[in-house]
């Protein structure tokens, strides 16, 4: 576990049918295993989102994860089984509420 973790996500309503969001996650260094032999470096990641309402109960949303395409290590299951974080990714979704 990292000693410190910070997360902030904020949405902005730009117009009645248009919104945008920005998220920041920061984690400090952490050890890969209980023996403290390998340290995973801390990182700061930035995510963004834009959404448009198409109807009262429907919207389309685009999320851009890891905006700056920063290399980071998400977690580890021992000193030799270290999982890298995902590179920049774009997800688009159609969201309907019932």
ZIZIPE-V607443 format. One line per field, one symbol per residue. burial: + if it has 9 or more other C-alpha atoms within 8 Angstrom, else -. A space follows every 10 residues. Layout:
burial=???
This chain:
burial=-+--+----- -------+++ ++++++++++ +++-----++ +++-++++++ ++++--++++ +++++++--+ -++--++-+- -+-+--++-- --------
